[in-house]
């Protein structure tokens, strides 16, 4: 019997993975990534991986796995090895959006390598910790994102049947994964195919494949009288101006076309609705159409993009006919249009699709609204005067709007009286409506697990403030990927010893513009665009950035300088543009450019075919281009400031340059004490005296000295209980000072001339 604990790693969450101590794996005769059977209130299965920081009696599992087992944190479960056979078929059920948008091959790719049991809930997040051979995880993620949109990471499916029907199964490349309700159709197709084979009769040359037939289920129609799932316009927090503008356009196009004609303008109405993923573009279009008593037909553009050209045209034609066939006015809502009509590829079928849309817009009472999170990636032909000639952009919600969204989302949910939505909103920078919806779901799961065995009666289960705060550890903004982020570890500037002047300068340059924008506006000055930290290596520049991000509750995009370099022409510049675009979507945010000297070296001195020069030009353009940065601060770090291109350091760019000097004697003593707080030291150890003798030791050297002293004690005896002064003296022969005197002199000279 093992005790269940919630996994602290966001990387394990919803991947179908549990973590066991290596000793437990050995005792069960398991290797890493073997299948295990888990038994709690019900039986389930998962992949077992070693835990590096756990204890032998604990199994680390995520919320979905605990829900499948019917247990709460602290409950006991039985873990046993099992043989998971490759399934011949797996049948799942899911939401209407997922059922409409995901094909069988996409489902199989998302579930590949996962171990399933009938009745389990399973996430669409690919099993990317140890992916099966031949699986392109990045391609799978892209396909899911294009098919469903921003909410694909929070989608849960239910396993309703498997073949074989008993025992855990694993999804392989040969597994047929299908939606519940499709079994009879697929069986009939299989029987027909078998009969054709037995009779050796070829299919008629004129017969079209089944995939080419339009599927009515993928076209969602909402009549004006149908209010199911429609959000009132008054509850579109933060989008009232955009909703009013769109309503005015609908009113003129549908009810007063003669007025437009008399004034000499077109009665066509095509709108490109842009904004970050999950901000509520489709919701706004549906709400405004309903308020104007217009029928709205929704068609997901990614589902057209994966079809054959004829099938895509048929599907679009059917959607247009559905809009125009009813009485009164109608709107065709084409979501994620950049997936169907990309700017770079421009497939041949795009011309025919555009002609079909153009002819539809000429019909009276017809309007087209296309949504996208990447307006720059849309085919420019779609933005012609006779197609989408108008554009609306939805902005990122600020803290006040997020507070209002949380109140609306939790209006019908039982919450405890101490829940402070304003405090939660302050902790969710960069979150959009879809992210807050995912936060509500995760908080509800945590509250349910916490109160599952509560039989005390009372007013019933409720969501507490701590449930919401705990859910923040597993819910991430859609605009941020896991590889972008810099873990703050709960640090704040108060946790950084000394460096008072440096902390004050960072607060003024980074936190003040976000906290006191009215003061800057009142004095008529623009806040600094960026800051550059420079100093010897190992002295805490990255630590300062982590503390700054934790202090300001910022989303941090951490980029190593060399990561943006690409040998292909245009790719490095595109990576820079996408970095700033993602940061703007996740604002307030901080772009941390570590080793900025590698990203923006002096131009004209490289031998890389001009790649570095083009990257510097792209970076300068983003820093002070035509579109100003709002609530985005750029912070660079380097130990070679003289190598950075001077244009990057002028006012308006990385204009604040802050020197992080090597630690003083007192700072070294604080670092030694902080590093040794969990290390038992003998009475003969005097850290203040030791710090005095550590001239030219960096902060990293001081921390390494304590670790080496502890290892020295262990080498003498694995039963050692303390570290002595002799151990520290011996460690000093191994850990030498890393600060170069000449480099220190050069940096100090550079600092004096700034």
URSULDA-V913236 format. One line per field, one symbol per residue. ss: DSSP state (@ for helix, = for strand, . for the rest). phi: phi as a letter, one per 20 degrees, with the letter a starting at -180 (. if undefined). psi: psi as a letter, one per 40 degrees, with the letter a starting at -180 (. if undefined). Layout:
ss->???
phi->???
psi->???
This chain:
ss->.=====..........=====@@@@@@......======...=========......====.@@@@@@@......======...==..=====..@@@@@@..@@@@@@@@...==....===.............@@@@@@@@@@@@.@@@@@.========.....==.....====...@@@@@@@@@@@@@@@@@..........@@@...@@@====..........@@@....@@@@@@@@@@@@@@@@.@@@@@@.......======.....@@@@@@@@@@@...======@@@@@...@@@@@@@@@@@@@@@@@....======.@@@..=......@@@@@@@@@@@@@....=======..@@@=.@@@@......=====....@@@@@@@@@@@.....=.....@@@@@@......@@@@@@@@@@@@@@@@@@@...........=.@@@@@@@.....................@@@....@@@@@@@@@@@@@@@@.@@@@@@@......=====......@@@@@@@@@@@@..======@@@@......@@@@@@@@@@@@@@@...======.@@@@.=.........@@@@@@@@@@@@@........=======..@@@=.@@@@......====.....@@@@@@@@@@@.....=.....@@@@@@......@@@@@@@@@@@@@@@@@@......=.@@@@@@@@........@@@@@@@@@@@@..
phi->.ceecffeeffefmdmcddcfgffgffemddgmeecddccfbebbaedcfdececgecdeceffffffemcdfnfdcddbfbdeefffccdccaffffffdeegffgfffegneeccgnfeceeffedfbffgneefffffffffffdofeffdfcddfeaccfednfcdedfefedbefoeffffffffffffffffeldffgfefefffeefdffededcfgeedfmeeggfdegndffffffffffffffedcffffffemcfefccceddrggmfofffffffffffeldfcddcegffffeefgffffffffffffffefefnebceddelfffecffeflfgffffffffffffffffmdcdcddaecffeegfffeffeceecccceeffefffffffffffdfddfcffefdffffffecfnfdgfffffffffffffffffdfeedfmneofcedgffffffffdddggfdefffedfemmfcffeefmlfffffffffedeggeecffffffemcefffaccecrffndnfffffffffffeldeddecfgffefbfefnfffffffffffffffegfbceddflfffecfgfndecdmnfffffffffffffcefeffclcddcdcbdcffefggffdfgncefeddedffffgffffffffffefddfdffeedffffffeefmeeffffffffffffffffffafegdbddfffffffffeeefefegfffffffffffee
psi->hihhihhehddehfefhihiiddddddefiihfiiihhhbdiiaiihhiihefaideihhiiddddddefiiheiiihhiiihhihidihhiiaiddddddhidddddddeheihiiheiiiiehigedgiihehgddddddddddddadedeehhihhdiihieiiiiihadehhhiiheeddddddddddddddddefhiiidehiideehhhddehhhhidehehehhideeghefdddddddddddddddefddddddefiieihhhhhiiiheefdddddddddddefiihhhhhdddddeiidddddddddddddddediiaiihhhhifddddgidddgidedddddddddddeehiehihhhiiegdeeihddeeidebgeihhhhihhadddddddddddedehhiidehgddddddefhehaddddddddddddddddddedehfebaeiiihiddddddddeehiidehidedihhdfeiideehhafddddddddddddddddfddddddefihiidiihhiiiieefdddddddddddefihhhhhidedehhehhedddddddddddddddeihihhhgifddddgihieeifffedddddddddddddfadhihhfhhhhihiegdeeihddeeihebgdhhhhgiiiidddddddddddedehhiidehhddddddefhehiddddddddddddddddddheeieihiddddddddedhihehhdddddddddddde.
